[in-house]
Amino acid sequence: MTSSSDIARLRASPGTASLTKWGWVFALGVGYLITGFVALGSVALATVASVVLVGVMMIVAGVAETINAFQVKTWGKFLLCALLGALYFGCALHRRGACDI
């Protein structure tokens, strides 16, 4: 007869968790393949999309780095984090063509 502790141990086994995640990883891989073939069909559109994606990610990183600057304890780390945040944000704006330097 199976006790409740045996059922709990079976549910907590690492092998069952990896089986359920495998399907999601496979679906993600199929999605990447489809996106790659679409990108091969329109290289110019894929280039524009990747530039916009990198620009948005740099803006998010700049904002996060600036917020982090106000959470550090020393002036040296504050200045470094604030400078990095400003550089991320500035490079993202330059990359997106928002400022003509």
Backbone as CSV, one residue per row, in Angstrom:
resi,resn,N_x,N_y,N_z,CA_x,CA_y,CA_z,C_x,C_y,C_z
1,MET,0.841,-1.156,0.000,0.000,0.000,0.000,0.900,1.237,0.000
2,THR,0.479,2.268,-0.708,1.258,3.490,-0.829,0.844,4.474,0.254
3,SER,1.827,4.970,0.975,1.520,5.946,2.019,1.623,7.356,1.461
4,SER,1.169,8.323,2.243,1.204,9.713,1.787,2.634,10.224,1.677
5,SER,3.553,9.687,2.472,4.944,10.122,2.372,5.569,9.630,1.065
6,ASP,5.157,8.434,0.592,5.661,7.936,-0.692,5.162,8.810,-1.841
7,ILE,3.910,9.238,-1.772,3.357,10.104,-2.815,4.070,11.450,-2.818
8,ALA,4.321,12.002,-1.651,5.026,13.287,-1.563,6.438,13.163,-2.109
9,ARG,7.081,12.017,-1.836,8.438,11.821,-2.327,8.445,11.683,-3.842
10,LEU,7.436,11.011,-4.424,7.358,10.873,-5.867,7.089,12.211,-6.546
11,ARG,6.267,13.037,-5.934,5.974,14.353,-6.509,7.185,15.268,-6.445
12,ALA,8.016,15.100,-5.445,9.167,15.981,-5.271,10.407,15.481,-5.991
13,SER,10.305,14.365,-6.701,11.495,13.838,-7.365,11.903,14.755,-8.510
14,PRO,13.200,14.992,-8.674,13.662,15.927,-9.697,13.404,15.440,-11.121
15,GLY,13.252,14.148,-11.335,13.024,13.634,-12.675,11.684,14.043,-13.257
16,THR,10.659,14.123,-12.435,9.342,14.492,-12.943,9.277,15.967,-13.304
17,ALA,9.981,16.812,-12.577,9.969,18.237,-12.895,10.661,18.506,-14.223
18,SER,11.736,17.770,-14.518,12.449,17.995,-15.773,11.632,17.510,-16.970
19,LEU,10.770,16.497,-16.763,9.938,16.019,-17.863,8.894,17.058,-18.258
20,THR,8.338,17.760,-17.294,7.331,18.770,-17.622,7.975,20.003,-18.243
21,LYS,9.176,20.353,-17.858,9.864,21.501,-18.444,10.380,21.192,-19.846
22,TRP,10.600,19.945,-20.161,11.139,19.554,-21.462,10.203,19.964,-22.578
23,GLY,8.905,19.840,-22.374,7.945,20.226,-23.398,8.001,21.711,-23.715
24,TRP,8.178,22.529,-22.689,8.280,23.975,-22.899,9.566,24.339,-23.631
25,VAL,10.641,23.664,-23.310,11.913,23.919,-23.982,11.814,23.515,-25.451
26,PHE,11.154,22.406,-25.727,10.959,21.961,-27.102,10.107,22.963,-27.881
27,ALA,9.030,23.449,-27.271,8.170,24.438,-27.921,8.931,25.737,-28.184
28,LEU,9.778,26.136,-27.252,10.589,27.335,-27.452,11.557,27.142,-28.612
29,GLY,12.153,25.968,-28.711,13.055,25.678,-29.822,12.345,25.715,-31.163
30,VAL,11.137,25.171,-31.228,10.355,25.219,-32.463,10.022,26.664,-32.813
31,GLY,9.668,27.449,-31.799,9.385,28.870,-32.033,10.607,29.615,-32.555
32,TYR,11.765,29.301,-32.014,13.002,29.926,-32.494,13.296,29.536,-33.943
33,LEU,13.052,28.276,-34.295,13.269,27.835,-35.675,12.349,28.579,-36.644
34,ILE,11.088,28.705,-36.284,10.148,29.416,-37.145,10.548,30.879,-37.286
35,THR,10.914,31.506,-36.172,11.350,32.908,-36.211,12.605,33.064,-37.056
36,GLY,13.525,32.113,-36.976,14.745,32.166,-37.781,14.470,32.071,-39.263
37,PHE,13.554,31.193,-39.657,13.214,31.078,-41.077,12.500,32.327,-41.584
38,VAL,11.643,32.926,-40.753,10.993,34.186,-41.136,12.043,35.282,-41.277
39,ALA,13.024,35.308,-40.373,14.084,36.314,-40.439,14.943,36.136,-41.686
40,LEU,15.157,34.914,-42.108,15.916,34.686,-43.338,15.164,35.202,-44.559
41,GLY,13.854,35.192,-44.491,13.055,35.682,-45.602,13.088,37.188,-45.739
42,SER,13.257,37.895,-44.647,13.301,39.355,-44.680,14.441,39.829,-43.788
43,VAL,15.618,39.888,-44.353,16.811,40.228,-43.580,16.762,41.675,-43.095
44,ALA,16.256,42.575,-43.921,16.192,43.985,-43.532,15.246,44.176,-42.353
45,LEU,14.089,43.536,-42.378,13.140,43.652,-41.275,13.706,43.022,-40.003
46,ALA,14.414,41.909,-40.136,15.028,41.259,-38.978,16.104,42.151,-38.367
47,THR,16.843,42.879,-39.217,17.867,43.796,-38.711,17.236,44.942,-37.930
48,VAL,16.178,45.517,-38.479,15.492,46.608,-37.784,14.908,46.122,-36.465
49,ALA,14.303,44.938,-36.476,13.714,44.397,-35.253,14.772,44.140,-34.195
50,SER,15.926,43.634,-34.582,16.974,43.360,-33.596,17.568,44.652,-33.040
51,VAL,17.693,45.683,-33.873,18.213,46.969,-33.391,17.240,47.593,-32.395
52,VAL,15.953,47.524,-32.699,14.961,48.069,-31.777,14.965,47.281,-30.476
53,LEU,15.058,45.953,-30.549,15.078,45.126,-29.351,16.290,45.440,-28.473
54,VAL,17.453,45.559,-29.084,18.658,45.878,-28.309,18.548,47.280,-27.706
55,GLY,17.979,48.222,-28.441,17.791,49.574,-27.919,16.868,49.600,-26.716
56,VAL,15.774,48.879,-26.789,14.840,48.822,-25.653,15.501,48.153,-24.458
57,MET,16.255,47.090,-24.704,16.943,46.416,-23.599,17.988,47.325,-22.954
58,MET,18.647,48.155,-23.751,19.631,49.088,-23.187,18.942,50.179,-22.369
59,ILE,17.765,50.624,-22.805,17.025,51.609,-22.012,16.620,51.005,-20.673
60,VAL,16.119,49.782,-20.685,15.729,49.111,-19.445,16.950,48.930,-18.540
61,ALA,18.083,48.542,-19.116,19.302,48.363,-18.320,19.773,49.693,-17.743
62,GLY,19.648,50.777,-18.509,20.048,52.089,-18.004,19.184,52.544,-16.853
63,VAL,17.891,52.325,-16.956,16.989,52.696,-15.862,17.286,51.851,-14.626
64,ALA,17.484,50.548,-14.815,17.786,49.661,-13.688,19.111,50.027,-13.029
65,GLU,20.097,50.370,-13.821,21.403,50.743,-13.268,21.314,52.061,-12.502
66,THR,20.514,52.987,-13.001,20.346,54.260,-12.306,19.608,54.062,-10.984
67,ILE,18.584,53.226,-10.980,17.892,52.914,-9.723,18.845,52.240,-8.751
68,ASN,19.681,51.352,-9.256,20.663,50.683,-8.417,21.663,51.670,-7.824
69,ALA,21.965,52.730,-8.553,22.928,53.722,-8.059,22.454,54.358,-6.762
70,PHE,21.150,54.541,-6.611,20.628,55.166,-5.398,20.491,54.188,-4.240
71,GLN,20.795,52.919,-4.472,20.707,51.923,-3.412,22.059,51.510,-2.850
72,VAL,23.152,51.995,-3.428,24.476,51.630,-2.923,24.867,52.569,-1.791
73,LYS,25.856,52.170,-1.022,26.214,52.897,0.195,27.344,53.911,0.011
74,THR,28.272,53.650,-0.908,29.439,54.523,-1.021,29.313,55.430,-2.238
75,TRP,30.009,56.571,-2.179,29.957,57.540,-3.268,30.609,57.008,-4.532
76,GLY,31.674,56.244,-4.370,32.364,55.704,-5.535,31.474,54.778,-6.348
77,LYS,30.798,53.871,-5.650,29.896,52.951,-6.344,28.689,53.694,-6.907
78,PHE,28.228,54.723,-6.178,27.109,55.511,-6.685,27.466,56.181,-8.003
79,LEU,28.635,56.814,-8.035,29.041,57.501,-9.261,29.243,56.520,-10.416
80,LEU,29.832,55.374,-10.116,30.049,54.375,-11.159,28.718,53.863,-11.716
81,CYS,27.782,53.529,-10.842,26.483,53.018,-11.293,25.696,54.098,-12.026
82,ALA,25.758,55.337,-11.542,25.052,56.423,-12.219,25.650,56.683,-13.598
83,LEU,26.968,56.638,-13.697,27.620,56.831,-14.989,27.265,55.701,-15.957
84,LEU,27.279,54.464,-15.473,26.910,53.342,-16.331,25.458,53.445,-16.790
85,GLY,24.570,53.842,-15.886,23.174,54.010,-16.255,23.000,55.088,-17.303
86,ALA,23.713,56.203,-17.157,23.633,57.278,-18.142,24.215,56.843,-19.484
87,LEU,25.293,56.074,-19.446,25.887,55.579,-20.693,24.960,54.600,-21.411
88,TYR,24.364,53.679,-20.665,23.394,52.760,-21.267,22.266,53.539,-21.928
89,PHE,21.696,54.469,-21.181,20.560,55.230,-21.681,20.960,56.080,-22.883
90,GLY,22.119,56.742,-22.790,22.590,57.571,-23.896,22.898,56.771,-25.144
91,CYS,23.540,55.627,-24.978,23.840,54.776,-26.137,22.570,54.209,-26.750
92,ALA,21.590,53.909,-25.924,20.327,53.388,-26.457,19.620,54.457,-27.276
93,LEU,19.617,55.691,-26.797,18.976,56.771,-27.554,19.731,57.036,-28.850
94,HIS,21.053,56.981,-28.784,21.848,57.182,-29.984,21.631,56.052,-30.985
95,ARG,21.534,54.823,-30.466,21.340,53.657,-31.319,19.993,53.694,-32.010
96,ARG,18.971,54.209,-31.326,17.634,54.266,-31.904,17.485,55.469,-32.831
97,GLY,18.487,56.328,-32.894,18.429,57.483,-33.769,17.674,58.657,-33.174
98,ALA,17.494,58.648,-31.855,16.741,59.724,-31.220,17.564,61.004,-31.088
99,CYS,18.871,60.860,-31.064,19.699,62.058,-30.977,20.786,61.985,-32.057
100,ASP,21.019,63.089,-32.715,22.014,63.136,-33.781,23.252,63.851,-33.259
101,ILE,24.249,63.045,-32.890,25.481,63.613,-32.339,26.544,63.605,-33.416
